[in-house]
């Protein structure tokens, strides 16, 4: 189970242990996101099963979609 919270400039992520076992790592996800979408992310961080991403204005839905797609690719 991975839960996403969403606001105009914030994406919050929480995962249970089973998601972690299947490869979910919020810190790694955020680093990849920052590399792929440099202009979208203002800041972000957390640990392997919980994190928050502050996005630049206008990028909220784009980042939410990116995160959702990333999660769907997990085994």
Residue frames as qw, qx, qy, qz and C-alpha x, y, z in Angstrom:
[[0.000, 0.889, 0.457, 0.000, 0.00, 0.00, 0.00],
 [0.372, -0.008, 0.015, 0.928, 1.27, 3.43, -0.97],
 [0.009, 0.842, 0.511, -0.172, -0.73, 6.50, -0.03],
 [0.358, 0.258, 0.163, 0.882, -0.34, 9.80, -1.84],
 [0.050, -0.794, -0.417, 0.438, -1.42, 13.16, -0.49],
 [0.422, 0.363, 0.376, 0.741, -1.69, 16.04, -2.90],
 [0.023, -0.829, -0.275, 0.487, -1.91, 19.81, -2.70],
 [0.472, 0.880, 0.021, -0.048, -1.24, 22.54, -5.24],
 [0.294, 0.795, -0.503, 0.170, 2.47, 22.57, -4.35],
 [0.341, -0.469, 0.766, -0.280, 2.95, 19.42, -2.28],
 [0.836, 0.051, -0.484, -0.254, 3.00, 15.68, -2.83],
 [0.426, -0.510, 0.653, -0.364, 3.21, 13.51, 0.28],
 [0.737, 0.189, -0.619, -0.193, 4.02, 9.80, 0.12],
 [0.509, -0.423, 0.650, -0.373, 3.62, 7.06, 2.73],
 [0.691, 0.218, -0.639, -0.261, 4.19, 3.34, 2.16],
 [0.847, -0.420, 0.217, -0.245, 3.71, 0.20, 4.21],
 [0.456, -0.527, 0.698, 0.165, 6.39, -2.47, 4.76],
 [0.746, 0.286, 0.593, 0.104, 5.06, -4.66, 1.94],
 [0.468, 0.883, 0.037, 0.018, 5.57, -1.81, -0.55],
 [0.173, -0.826, 0.529, 0.084, 9.13, -1.41, 0.73],
 [0.665, -0.180, 0.716, 0.111, 9.72, -5.13, 0.19],
 [0.679, 0.557, 0.462, 0.125, 8.52, -4.73, -3.41],
 [0.591, 0.237, 0.190, 0.747, 11.10, -2.01, -4.08],
 [0.051, -0.921, -0.240, -0.302, 9.47, 1.20, -2.89],
 [0.581, -0.300, -0.186, 0.734, 12.06, 3.70, -1.67],
 [0.085, 0.945, 0.310, -0.056, 10.80, 7.28, -1.38],
 [0.319, -0.767, 0.279, 0.482, 14.29, 8.76, -1.08],
 [0.431, -0.082, 0.697, 0.567, 15.47, 7.06, -4.25],
 [0.292, 0.685, 0.638, 0.196, 12.26, 8.05, -6.02],
 [0.042, -0.960, -0.122, 0.250, 12.74, 11.73, -5.12],
 [0.367, -0.561, 0.481, 0.565, 16.35, 11.71, -6.29],
 [0.396, 0.231, 0.747, 0.481, 15.28, 10.23, -9.62],
 [0.146, 0.853, 0.500, 0.017, 12.46, 12.79, -9.88],
 [0.194, -0.870, 0.107, 0.441, 14.86, 15.66, -9.20],
 [0.397, -0.302, 0.635, 0.591, 17.14, 14.37, -11.94],
 [0.286, 0.386, 0.771, 0.418, 14.39, 13.98, -14.50],
 [0.022, -0.831, -0.457, -0.316, 12.32, 17.07, -13.66],
 [0.485, -0.045, -0.269, 0.831, 14.82, 19.66, -12.44],
 [0.084, -0.274, -0.077, -0.955, 12.45, 22.62, -12.91],
 [0.570, -0.462, -0.516, -0.442, 9.51, 20.96, -11.16],
 [0.730, -0.457, -0.455, 0.225, 10.90, 20.22, -7.70],
 [0.092, -0.877, 0.201, -0.426, 11.63, 22.97, -5.18],
 [0.126, -0.492, 0.784, -0.357, 12.63, 20.57, -2.41],
 [0.892, -0.117, -0.256, -0.353, 11.93, 17.08, -1.22],
 [0.217, 0.414, -0.823, 0.323, 13.08, 14.46, 1.18],
 [0.820, -0.333, 0.103, -0.454, 12.24, 11.92, 3.78],
 [0.340, -0.400, 0.851, -0.002, 13.18, 8.31, 4.20],
 [0.011, -0.073, 0.922, 0.381, 12.43, 5.01, 2.50],
 [0.035, -0.465, -0.880, -0.089, 8.71, 4.78, 3.38],
 [0.045, -0.873, -0.442, 0.200, 7.68, 8.40, 3.97],
 [0.402, -0.094, 0.189, 0.891, 8.54, 11.62, 2.19],
 [0.235, 0.841, 0.360, -0.328, 7.26, 14.93, 0.93],
 [0.485, 0.190, 0.391, 0.759, 7.95, 16.82, -2.27],
 [0.095, 0.768, 0.218, -0.595, 7.47, 20.57, -2.55],
 [0.557, 0.378, 0.540, 0.505, 6.87, 21.42, -6.18],
 [0.100, -0.181, 0.126, 0.970, 7.22, 24.65, -8.07],
 [0.449, 0.462, 0.308, -0.700, 4.06, 26.49, -9.08],
 [0.633, 0.483, -0.266, -0.544, 2.24, 24.83, -11.95],
 [0.376, 0.376, -0.842, -0.088, 3.93, 21.43, -11.58],
 [0.521, -0.215, 0.633, -0.530, 1.72, 19.78, -8.94],
 [0.881, 0.232, 0.210, -0.354, -0.30, 17.53, -11.21],
 [0.645, 0.600, -0.473, -0.016, 2.70, 16.73, -13.39],
 [0.028, 0.473, -0.805, 0.356, 4.74, 15.57, -10.39],
 [0.678, -0.065, 0.533, -0.502, 1.78, 13.65, -8.95],
 [0.880, 0.396, -0.074, -0.250, 1.43, 11.78, -12.27],
 [0.440, 0.596, -0.654, 0.154, 5.18, 11.09, -12.39],
 [0.272, -0.359, 0.769, -0.454, 5.11, 9.67, -8.83],
 [0.809, 0.117, 0.347, -0.459, 2.04, 7.57, -9.57],
 [0.799, 0.506, -0.299, -0.125, 3.62, 6.16, -12.73],
 [0.187, 0.568, -0.752, 0.278, 6.85, 5.40, -10.83],
 [0.521, -0.207, 0.677, -0.477, 4.90, 3.46, -8.18],
 [0.872, 0.285, 0.104, -0.384, 2.99, 1.47, -10.82],
 [0.618, 0.580, -0.530, -0.015, 6.31, 0.21, -12.25],
 [0.296, -0.490, 0.758, -0.312, 7.26, -1.56, -9.00],
 [0.333, 0.058, -0.928, -0.156, 7.14, -5.36, -9.00]]
